[in-house]
């Protein structure tokens, strides 16, 4: 579900203080995007939204979430945006965030 190797690489690259900021920014931006997607559904933006979420997920090592976003991005690019299961994608994010937060309890912000 999570690439701890990627998480550790990122933490080593930026240092613990900046790592906290990166995590907080990631969580905030991802959650803001998901809230907008729910509040104002727009299938014409789905490919772009999935691409953004995929990239954010990969940066922090949320592998399962990124894979689902990639599949959603491909479906939307292929004209099948209406087949993308946003509930599954959002649930994967929530599960990934929960697992991540258990390991990094100090990262619950955002």
C-alpha positions, 0 to 999 in steps of 0.5 A: 500500500505504501512504499516505505522506501520512498517515504524514507528517501523523501525524509532523508532528502528534505530533512524531518522538518521539511518532511513534515511540511511536505506531508502537510502540503500533500494531504491538504492539496489532495484533500482539497482536490477530492472535496472539489471533485465531490462538490463540483463533479466535472468529468471533463477535468477528471483526467487532469485531476487523476494526474495531479493526485497520482503525482502527489501520491507517488511523491509520498509513496502512496502506491495503491492510491497512485495506481488507482489514480493512474487507472482513472487517468487512463480511463478518462483519457480514453473517453471513459471518465464515467467508469472511474470509481471515485469511491474506491480511489478516495477509500484507498487514499483514506486507508493509505493516510491511516497506515501512514499516520500510524507509522508517523503519528506526528504527521496527522496534521492537515 
